[in-house]
Amino acid sequence: MPDSGLPKSAPASPWWHLYLPKTYTVLKEGYSRRDFRDDAVAALTVAIVAIPLSMALAIASGATPDKGLITVVVAGLLISLLGGNRYQVGGPAGAFVVIVFGIIQIHGYDGLVLATLMAGVIMMAAGFARLGTWIKYIPQPVITGFTAGIALIIFSSQIGDLFGLTVKTPGNVVGEWRAYWDARGTFTPAALYVAGGSLATIVLLRVWLPKLPGFLIAVIGASLVAWALKLPVATIGTAFGGIPDTLPAPHWPSISIARIGELLPSAIIIAFLSGLESLLCAVVADGMTGRRHRSNCELVAQGIGNFASALFGGLPATGTVARTATNIRAGAKSPLSGIMHALIVLACMMAFAPLASYIPLSSLAAVLVIVAWNMSERDKFRMLLRGPRGDALILVVTFGLTVFVDLPTAVETGVVLGAILFMHRMAQSVEMQTGFGLADREVDDLREPEGASQQTILPPGVAAFQVRGPLFFGVAAQFIDALNLIQPPPKIFILRLGLVPMIDASGAVALEEFVHRCDKQGTKVVLSGARPALMKILGEMEMSRRIAGVSFAENFPAALDTARALLPAA
């Protein structure tokens, strides 16, 4: 066969290439001693940030501080080792605080372990089903709404530790503030001084010496001051008895069909949050480095990391934007920086566990106040409020439901509202050649159609409409009424579909109903310019049999010739 001169396409890669970890890719490309040194420096930098933050997030989630460290060590190591991003750093995240706290309150920590195990399986299944790109289609107002809502909840949950109150909070914002007011008599000024000093240290270091680890310096400084002055403040030691200096052995929770059913909704929301946060983080990392991640490989790694974290007594994990960005800015070259960061945290846990008992809870609360401030996305929230009214409504509803109801309800409602808004906008974009939008609420029966003059180019008794945009269920109900725009009914109706990129089952059924209405009033239908993808769907639905009286034409001139041929019979 002679060479056509066209470039030959590369052979398709095996499917399993999609799941090769970036660690393999990096080592295959070559890994130098200088790369190792850069990764080690970045790993130390990120570990210094992760240690106080992971303990603070664990406490805010209703768990013990060692659970956060275990999550960093186990899940962080596996996410970096097996993931599809070169720079992703995994661990506990603020997004999980609300859902984890709720699960522990209702089902206990053992219930959280089972839910996280199930979430790991769900994420692995989603990755192998190649759903990694689908999770990115969550509307931005939904993401910003629940993220800002979580930030407010985290801030609210820390008021007790900030002021040294002796209080047991119910886990919802309104109830928390009532409990704080009732416990105002237990206010401890020393706790507020420690928290204020920690906050001031973090903020001032960010302004004047941003390269220094503000979280760690603030926590160590607060611990030294509280110990030296013997301040009457709650510490990790007094509240939790310290932290262990080794990883626990893997442990299976009690499993039953009934318990799986109870925890399935929680597992789904953990899987959703972990997948969403990690893939958004991967996109941010790509933007900072110019690299490309493997989304499905990343989902599988997140699933394995969460599964293992639960077995070892950790918390749900995901890729975190702050720690990943810190990793990149610190000069990381490969996933080995994330692996080493987990090992460094493990080494610190083994060497300095007894010293953690002196950390004041109010200093960790100050760390979480900064985390909440960073999560609030104030600028993006204000920008979206000034956007289209539909998007602003979704933002406010998602935010309100997150704060005052619960996160699963907020996400579900936000996604549904976003889908409805999208369908409405798509329906508005689909219109006939006459200029009538198919999503218009009303049609003025006394007004002549704007495109009526177009009919003068057609043979007498022939009408033609052109559909622009996807023919889907959002416009199906309006599509079947298009024939009423022309009175009296024509003998031949040419329906031009060349600008219809896709059709779904509802659109196909509407097309069938349209043809049947035409047949009842004696109008023959010619479909013109239908694309191969559209014809394939019509064929799969056996529409050629269901609309047997319809003629098909390759283009509009051919449709006119068909119409002229049909006119004598009509």
C-alpha positions in Angstrom: 0.0 0.0 0.0 1.6 3.4 -1.0 2.5 5.8 1.7 -0.1 8.5 1.9 2.3 11.0 3.3 0.1 11.6 6.4 1.7 11.2 9.8 1.2 7.8 11.3 -0.7 7.8 14.7 1.1 6.2 17.6 -0.1 2.8 18.7 -2.5 2.9 21.6 -1.0 2.4 25.0 -2.1 -0.5 27.1 -4.9 0.4 29.6 -2.7 -0.3 32.6 -0.3 2.5 31.5 -2.9 4.9 32.9 -2.2 3.5 36.4 1.6 3.7 36.4 2.6 5.8 39.4 4.5 8.9 38.8 7.2 7.4 41.1 7.9 4.8 38.4 7.9 7.5 35.7 10.4 9.6 37.6 12.8 6.7 38.3 12.6 5.6 34.7 13.5 9.0 33.5 16.5 9.1 35.8 16.9 10.3 39.4 20.1 12.1 40.4 21.7 12.8 43.7 20.8 16.5 43.4 17.2 15.5 42.9 17.3 13.5 46.1 18.8 16.4 48.0 16.1 18.8 46.7 13.4 16.3 47.6 14.8 15.8 51.1 14.8 19.6 51.8 11.2 19.9 50.5 10.2 16.8 52.6 11.6 18.4 55.8 9.8 21.7 55.0 6.4 20.0 54.5 6.8 17.7 57.5 7.4 20.7 59.7 4.1 22.1 58.5 2.3 18.8 58.6 3.1 17.8 62.2 1.2 20.5 64.2 -1.5 20.8 61.5 -2.3 17.1 61.4 -2.7 17.0 65.2 -4.9 20.0 65.2 -7.2 18.6 62.5 -7.5 15.3 64.3 -8.6 17.1 67.5 -11.1 19.2 65.6 -12.5 16.1 64.0 -13.3 14.6 67.5 -10.3 12.2 67.4 -7.0 12.0 69.3 -4.0 13.9 68.0 -2.1 10.7 67.1 -4.7 9.8 64.5 -3.6 12.8 62.4 0.0 11.8 62.6 -0.8 8.2 61.6 -2.8 9.5 58.6 0.2 11.6 57.5 2.6 8.6 57.8 0.4 5.8 56.3 -1.8 7.6 53.8 0.7 10.3 52.9 3.4 7.7 52.1 1.1 5.6 49.9 -0.5 8.5 48.1 2.9 9.8 47.0 4.3 6.4 46.2 1.3 5.2 44.1 -0.3 8.5 42.9 -0.5 10.1 39.5 1.0 13.4 40.5 4.7 14.2 41.0 4.1 16.6 43.9 0.9 15.6 45.7 1.2 15.5 49.5 -1.5 13.6 51.2 -2.9 13.7 54.7 -5.8 14.9 56.8 -7.6 18.0 55.5 -9.9 20.6 56.8 -12.6 19.5 54.4 -13.0 16.2 56.4 -13.5 17.8 59.8 -17.2 18.2 59.6 -18.0 14.8 58.2 -15.5 12.9 60.5 -16.8 14.7 63.6 -20.3 13.7 62.7 -19.5 10.0 62.1 -17.5 9.7 65.3 -20.4 11.3 67.3 -23.0 9.0 65.8 -21.1 5.7 65.1 -18.0 6.0 67.2 -14.4 5.8 65.9 -14.9 2.2 64.8 -17.7 3.4 62.5 -15.3 6.0 61.0 -12.8 3.2 60.3 -15.4 1.1 58.4 -16.6 4.2 56.5 -13.1 5.1 55.5 -12.4 1.5 54.4 -15.5 1.6 52.3 -14.6 5.0 50.9 -11.2 3.6 49.9 -12.9 0.8 47.9 -15.2 3.3 46.3 -12.3 5.5 45.1 -10.4 2.5 43.8 -13.4 1.3 41.9 -14.0 4.9 40.5 -10.4 5.1 39.4 -10.5 1.7 37.6 -13.8 2.7 36.0 -12.0 5.8 34.7 -14.2 8.3 36.5 -11.3 10.6 37.4 -12.3 13.3 34.9 -16.0 13.2 35.9 -15.5 14.4 39.4 -14.1 17.6 38.1 -17.5 18.6 36.8 -18.7 19.8 40.2 -19.8 23.5 39.8 -17.5 26.0 41.3 -20.2 27.7 43.4 -20.8 24.3 45.1 -17.1 23.8 45.8 -16.7 27.3 47.1 -19.9 27.2 49.1 -19.2 24.0 51.1 -15.5 25.0 51.5 -16.4 28.3 53.0 -19.1 26.6 55.1 -16.5 24.1 56.5 -14.2 27.0 57.2 -16.9 28.7 59.4 -17.6 25.4 61.1 -13.9 24.8 61.9 -13.6 28.4 63.3 -16.7 27.9 65.4 -15.5 24.6 66.8 -12.3 26.2 68.1 -13.9 28.9 70.3 -13.9 26.6 73.3 -10.2 25.9 73.2 -9.3 29.5 72.3 -11.0 30.8 75.4 -10.2 27.8 77.6 -13.9 26.9 78.2 -14.9 23.7 79.9 -17.7 22.7 77.5 -19.0 19.8 75.5 -20.4 21.0 72.2 -23.2 19.3 70.3 -21.5 19.5 66.9 -23.6 22.1 65.2 -22.9 25.8 64.9 -26.0 27.1 66.6 -25.7 24.6 69.4 -22.0 25.3 69.9 -22.6 29.0 70.5 -25.3 28.3 72.9 -23.0 25.9 74.8 -20.2 28.5 74.8 -22.5 31.1 76.3 -23.7 28.7 79.0 -20.0 27.8 79.8 -18.8 31.5 79.8 -18.1 31.1 83.5 -15.3 28.6 82.8 -13.3 31.2 80.8 -9.5 30.7 81.3 -7.6 34.0 80.5 -4.3 32.0 80.2 -5.7 30.0 77.3 -6.7 33.2 75.5 -3.2 34.7 76.1 -1.6 31.5 74.6 -3.9 31.5 71.7 -3.5 35.2 71.0 0.3 34.9 71.2 0.2 31.9 68.8 -2.0 33.8 66.3 0.2 36.8 66.5 3.3 34.7 65.9 1.9 33.0 62.9 0.6 36.2 61.3 3.8 38.2 61.9 6.0 35.4 60.6 3.9 35.2 57.5 4.4 38.9 56.9 8.0 39.4 57.9 9.6 35.9 57.5 7.3 33.9 55.3 9.8 31.1 54.7 9.9 30.1 58.4 7.5 27.4 59.6 5.0 29.6 61.4 2.8 26.8 62.7 5.6 24.9 64.3 7.3 27.9 65.8 4.0 29.1 67.3 3.2 25.7 68.8 6.7 25.1 70.2 6.8 28.7 71.6 3.4 28.3 73.2 4.5 25.0 74.7 7.6 26.5 76.2 5.8 29.5 77.6 3.0 27.4 79.1 5.5 24.9 80.7 7.9 27.6 82.0 5.2 29.7 83.5 3.1 26.7 84.6 0.0 28.2 83.0 -3.3 26.6 83.8 -4.1 25.6 80.3 -5.3 22.3 78.8 -2.6 20.4 76.9 -2.4 17.3 74.8 -1.2 15.5 77.9 -4.0 16.6 80.2 -6.7 16.1 77.5 -5.5 12.9 75.8 -2.7 11.5 77.9 0.0 12.2 75.2 0.6 10.3 72.0 2.2 6.9 71.3 5.7 6.7 69.8 5.0 3.8 67.4 2.4 3.0 64.7 -0.4 0.7 65.9 -0.9 -2.7 64.4 -3.5 -3.0 61.6 -7.0 -3.6 62.9 -10.2 -4.6 61.2 -13.4 -3.1 62.5 -16.5 -5.1 63.2 -18.3 -5.6 59.9 -21.9 -6.5 59.2 -24.4 -5.9 56.4 -26.5 -3.6 58.6 -23.5 -1.6 59.6 -22.3 -1.2 56.0 -25.8 0.0 55.1 -25.7 2.6 57.9 -22.3 3.9 56.9 -22.6 3.8 53.1 -23.8 7.4 52.8 -20.8 8.6 55.0 -18.4 6.5 52.9 -19.7 8.0 49.7 -19.3 11.6 50.9 -15.7 10.7 52.2 -14.9 9.2 48.8 -16.4 12.3 47.1 -14.5 14.8 49.2 -11.2 12.9 49.0 -11.5 12.5 45.2 -12.5 16.0 44.6 -9.9 17.6 46.8 -7.1 15.5 45.5 -7.9 16.1 41.8 -8.4 19.8 42.4 -5.0 19.8 44.2 -3.5 17.9 41.2 -4.8 20.6 38.8 -3.3 23.3 41.0 0.0 21.4 41.0 -0.1 21.1 37.2 -0.7 24.8 36.9 2.3 25.6 39.1 4.7 23.2 37.4 3.5 22.7 33.8 3.2 18.9 34.4 0.2 16.7 33.8 -1.2 14.3 36.4 -3.0 11.0 35.8 -6.4 11.5 37.4 -7.5 7.9 37.5 -4.2 6.7 38.9 -4.5 9.4 41.5 -8.0 8.2 42.5 -6.7 4.6 42.9 -3.8 5.8 45.1 -6.2 7.9 47.2 -8.4 4.8 47.7 -5.4 2.7 48.7 -4.1 5.4 51.0 -7.5 5.8 52.8 -8.0 2.1 53.1 -4.5 1.6 54.7 -5.0 4.7 56.9 -8.2 3.2 58.3 -6.5 -0.1 59.0 -3.8 1.5 61.0 -6.1 3.7 63.0 -5.9 6.9 61.0 -8.4 9.4 59.5 -9.6 10.0 55.9 -6.9 11.5 53.7 -6.6 13.5 50.5 -4.2 15.6 48.6 -3.9 19.0 50.3 -3.3 22.2 48.3 -1.4 24.0 51.0 1.1 21.2 51.7 1.4 20.4 48.0 2.1 24.0 47.1 4.6 24.2 49.9 6.3 21.1 48.6 6.6 22.6 45.1 7.9 26.0 46.4 10.4 24.2 48.5 12.0 22.7 45.4 10.5 19.1 45.2 11.5 17.2 42.1 9.5 13.9 42.5 7.0 11.9 44.6 9.9 10.9 46.8 9.6 14.2 48.6 6.1 13.2 49.7 7.3 9.7 50.7 10.2 11.2 52.7 7.9 13.7 54.4 5.8 10.8 55.8 9.0 9.1 57.0 10.2 12.3 58.7 6.9 12.6 60.5 7.2 9.0 61.6 10.7 9.6 62.9 9.6 12.7 64.8 6.6 10.8 66.3 9.0 8.1 67.5 11.6 10.5 68.9 9.5 13.4 70.3 6.2 11.8 71.3 6.7 12.5 75.1 7.2 16.3 74.4 3.9 16.5 72.5 2.1 16.2 75.9 3.1 19.8 76.7 1.4 21.3 73.6 -1.5 23.6 74.7 -4.8 23.0 72.9 -5.3 26.7 72.6 -2.2 27.0 70.4 -3.5 24.2 68.1 -6.8 26.1 68.0 -4.9 29.1 66.8 -3.4 27.0 64.0 -6.9 25.9 63.0 -8.2 29.5 63.0 -5.6 30.3 60.4 -6.6 27.2 58.5 -10.2 28.3 58.5 -9.3 31.8 57.3 -7.3 30.3 54.4 -10.1 27.9 53.5 -12.8 30.6 53.5 -11.8 31.7 50.0 -13.1 35.2 50.7 -12.2 36.7 47.4 -13.7 33.9 45.3 -16.8 34.0 47.5 -17.3 37.7 46.9 -16.6 37.3 43.1 -19.2 34.5 42.8 -21.8 36.5 44.7 -21.4 39.2 42.0 -21.9 36.6 39.2 -25.1 35.4 37.6 -28.0 35.1 40.0 -28.3 31.4 39.6 -24.7 30.8 40.5 -24.9 33.1 43.5 -28.0 31.3 44.7 -26.2 27.9 44.5 -23.3 29.4 46.4 -25.5 30.8 49.2 -27.7 27.7 49.5 -24.6 25.3 49.6 -22.9 27.5 52.2 -26.1 27.8 54.4 -26.8 24.0 54.2 -23.2 23.2 55.1 -23.3 25.4 58.2 -26.8 24.8 59.5 -27.7 21.3 58.2 -24.9 19.0 57.1 -22.3 18.6 54.4 -23.9 15.7 52.5 -27.2 17.6 52.1 -25.3 20.7 51.1 -23.3 18.9 48.4 -26.3 16.9 47.1 -28.5 20.0 46.9 -25.8 22.2 45.3 -25.0 19.6 42.6 -28.7 19.1 41.8 -29.3 22.9 41.6 -26.1 23.3 39.5 -27.4 20.6 37.1 -30.8 22.2 36.9 -29.2 25.6 36.2 -27.0 24.1 33.5 -29.9 22.4 31.9 -31.9 25.6 31.8 -29.0 27.4 30.2 -28.5 24.7 27.7 -32.2 24.8 26.9 -32.0 28.5 26.3 -29.1 28.0 23.9 -31.1 25.6 21.8 -33.4 27.4 19.3 -35.0 27.1 15.9 -33.8 29.0 12.9 -36.8 31.3 13.3 -35.2 32.8 16.4 -37.7 31.2 18.9 -35.8 29.8 21.9 -37.1 26.4 22.9 -36.9 27.4 26.6 -39.1 30.5 26.3 -41.8 30.5 28.8 -44.5 31.9 26.5 -45.0 32.4 22.8 -47.0 35.4 21.6 -49.7 33.8 19.4 -50.5 37.1 17.8 -46.9 37.9 16.7 -45.7 36.7 13.4 -42.6 34.5 13.7 -39.4 36.6 13.1 -38.1 34.1 10.6 -41.3 33.8 8.6 -39.7 35.6 5.6 -37.3 32.7 5.3 -40.2 30.6 4.0 -40.2 32.6 0.8 -37.1 30.7 -0.4 -38.9 27.4 -0.1 -41.4 25.8 -2.5 -45.0 26.5 -1.5 -46.2 24.0 1.1 -42.7 23.4 2.5 -41.4 24.7 5.9 -37.9 24.4 7.3 -36.6 24.8 10.8 -33.0 24.4 11.9 -32.2 23.2 15.5 -29.1 24.8 17.0 -27.6 23.0 20.0 -28.0 19.7 21.8 -31.4 18.0 21.7 -31.6 16.7 25.2 -34.3 16.3 27.9 -34.1 19.9 29.0 -35.7 21.0 25.7 -37.6 17.9 24.6 -41.0 19.1 25.9 -40.6 22.4 24.0 -39.3 20.8 20.9 -42.5 18.8 20.2 -44.4 22.1 20.1 -42.3 23.6 17.3 -44.8 22.6 14.7 -47.3 25.0 16.2 -45.1 28.0 15.1 -46.3 27.5 11.5 -49.9 27.8 10.6 -51.4 26.4 8.5 -49.5 23.2 8.8 -47.1 22.7 5.8 -47.2 19.7 3.5 -43.5 19.0 3.9 -41.4 19.9 7.0 -37.6 19.9 6.7 -36.0 19.6 10.1 -32.3 20.6 9.8 -30.1 18.8 12.4 -26.7 19.7 11.1 -26.0 21.9 14.2 -27.2 19.3 16.7 -24.0 18.0 18.3 -25.8 15.3 20.5 -29.1 13.8 21.3 -30.2 11.9 24.3 -33.0 9.4 24.9 -35.5 12.1 25.8 -34.6 14.0 22.6 -35.0 10.9 20.5 -38.4 10.3 22.0 -39.4 13.9 21.4 -38.3 13.6 17.8 -40.5 10.5 17.5 -43.5 12.4 19.0 -42.8 15.3 16.6 -42.9 13.0 13.6 -46.1 11.4 14.8 -47.8 14.8 15.3 -46.7 15.7 11.8 -48.2 12.5 10.4 -51.5 13.1 12.2 -52.0 16.4 10.4 -50.7 15.1 7.0 -47.2 16.6 7.1 -44.3 14.6 5.8 -40.9 15.1 7.5 -37.5 15.3 6.0 -34.5 15.2 8.4 -31.5 17.0 7.0 -27.8 16.9 7.8 -28.0 14.6 10.9 -24.4 13.9 12.2 -23.1 10.3 12.4 -23.1 10.4 16.2 -26.8 11.4 16.2 -27.7 8.7 13.6 -25.8 6.1 15.7 -28.0 6.8 18.7 -31.2 6.8 16.6 -30.1 3.5 15.2 -29.4 2.0 18.6 -32.9 3.0 19.7 -34.4 1.5 16.5 -35.8 4.9 15.6 -35.6 4.1 11.9 -38.4 1.6 12.5 -40.3 3.8 14.8 -40.3 6.8 12.4 -40.5 4.7 9.2 -42.2 7.5 7.2 -39.4 10.0 7.6 -37.0 10.8 4.8 -33.3 11.5 5.4 -31.1 13.9 3.4 -27.4 14.4 3.6 -27.7 18.2 3.5 -30.2 21.0 3.0 -30.0 21.1 -0.9 -30.6 17.4 -0.9 -33.5 17.9 1.5 -35.1 20.5 -0.8 -34.8 18.0 -3.7 -36.5 15.4 -1.6 -39.3 17.8 -0.6 -40.0 18.7 -4.2 -40.2 15.0 -5.1 -42.6 14.5 -2.2 -44.9 17.4 -3.0 -47.0 15.8 -5.7 -47.7 12.8 -3.3 -48.5 15.3 -0.5 
